[in-house]
Amino acid sequence: MITGTPPYVMMTYWMFYQWKTLSTMLAIVLMVIMATRTTISVRPETKEILKELGTKGQTYDEIIRMLVERVSIKELDKRWNRILEEEEFTELDEEVKEGIYRHYLEKRDHKTGD
């Protein structure tokens, strides 16, 4: 402590130091948060469409993820249908089917503790 300095001045210096440290920490936290987000430029019409597709309280990120998931499911469905139409399938032997079913039952019973 500086000799002859009133305590309230020292307290002011201490408070300023604490504020400076806190503001630095907040700035770092904000930079980290900003680094985990990005900005996507869309036309105003597109923004309105996204609003209409979403529900109240839903973020644009959630709406876009929902749309991507829907498209992914549709693509998988198309692919599966194409495979069903174009590929040949061989039926499994009864022994193999029974073995698979027994394995399934064992796993299920093990999970439920029976």
KAURBEL-V336678 format. One record per residue. NEAR is the number of other ideal C-beta (glycine too) atoms within 10 Angstrom. Layout:
BEGIN
((NEAR) (NEAR))
END
This chain:
BEGIN
((6) (8) (4) (5) (10) (9) (8) (8) (10) (12) (10) (11) (12) (10) (10) (10) (10) (10) (10) (10) (10) (10) (10) (10) (10) (10) (10) (10) (10) (10) (9) (9) (9) (10) (8) (6) (7) (7) (6) (8) (5) (13) (8) (7) (8) (11) (11) (11) (13) (15) (13) (8) (12) (16) (9) (5) (6) (13) (9) (13) (11) (12) (17) (15) (11) (14) (13) (10) (10) (10) (10) (10) (10) (10) (10) (10) (10) (10) (10) (10) (10) (10) (10) (9) (7) (7) (7) (4) (7) (5) (7) (11) (9) (8) (8) (10) (11) (11) (12) (11) (10) (10) (10) (10) (11) (10) (10) (10) (10) (9) (8) (7) (5) (7))
END
